[in-house]
Amino acid sequence: MSQLVLGIDEAGRGPALGAMVLAAVALDPAAARRLSRAGVADSKSFGAGPEAHERRLALYAIVRAHAAWIAIDVCDVDVVDAYVARGGLNELERERAAAFIRAAPPCRRIIADGRRLFGPLRAEFPTIEARDRAESHHVAVAAASICAKVRRDELFACIAARYAADFGPVTGGGYVNAATRAFARAYVRRHGALPPEARHSWPWQGVRTGKRPQPRAG
């Protein structure tokens, strides 16, 4: 019988700029103990800023070294917008989580972060455990949260680098905050529309928006 535990979590559900990322990590008991001793925990527990990012990067390397299986799935802005337009963001997460479960090796337990979000998957996967704050109780879910957050941070760093020359540092992590709105206003003043990395389905209070521009080539 498999001793693997599969954890599933996401990063970037809330931001108005950039992709949402889901990850799944399968651990055997020995790997789970190693990761716990190494300090693997909910990615949000490390805070924000460069030091937090470096800590997550170090833990991500440890997860990759010891996990039996890892999968990461990026939901681009156009996909997020299409699902939100029909009130289906939870549906999107469930679809991607179900794909993880089907692709993963046989696992003794499957644990996903979000009781109401992932509970409906029990119809197809009766053994799934959908739990609120699962990343605080199961190291496999915490490991998935770190993998998702590291990838999400990498993608946002690419966005920030793309616009730094024209708009200066792009801070705020893409969340609906003063820094993100300031960047969006500056971009709209120059180009007449939100940047292609913006979620049009998100509230943009104080930002005069237009049509989504075509993504840049390359």
KABELRA-V395149 format. One record per backbone hydrogen bond with DSSP energy under -1.0 kcal/mol. CO is the residue of the C=O (numbers start at 1). NH is the residue of the N-H. If there is no record, write none. Layout:
BEGIN
CO NH
CO NH
END
This chain:
BEGIN
4 108
4 109
5 27
6 111
7 25
8 113
9 23
11 21
16 199
20 75
21 11
22 73
23 9
24 71
25 7
26 68
26 69
27 5
28 32
29 33
30 34
31 35
32 36
33 37
34 38
35 40
42 45
43 46
44 47
49 53
50 54
51 55
52 56
53 57
54 58
55 59
56 60
57 61
58 62
59 63
60 64
61 65
62 66
63 67
69 26
71 24
73 22
75 20
76 80
77 81
78 82
79 83
80 84
81 85
83 88
84 87
88 92
89 93
90 94
91 95
92 96
93 97
94 98
95 99
96 100
97 101
98 102
99 103
100 104
109 6
110 129
111 8
112 131
114 118
115 119
118 121
119 122
120 123
121 124
121 125
125 128
129 112
131 114
131 134
133 136
134 137
134 138
138 142
139 143
140 144
141 145
142 146
143 147
144 148
145 149
146 150
147 151
148 152
149 153
150 154
151 155
152 156
153 157
154 158
155 159
156 160
157 161
158 162
159 163
163 167
164 168
172 175
174 16
174 17
175 177
177 181
178 182
179 183
180 184
181 185
182 186
183 187
184 188
185 189
186 190
187 191
188 192
195 198
197 18
199 202
204 207
END
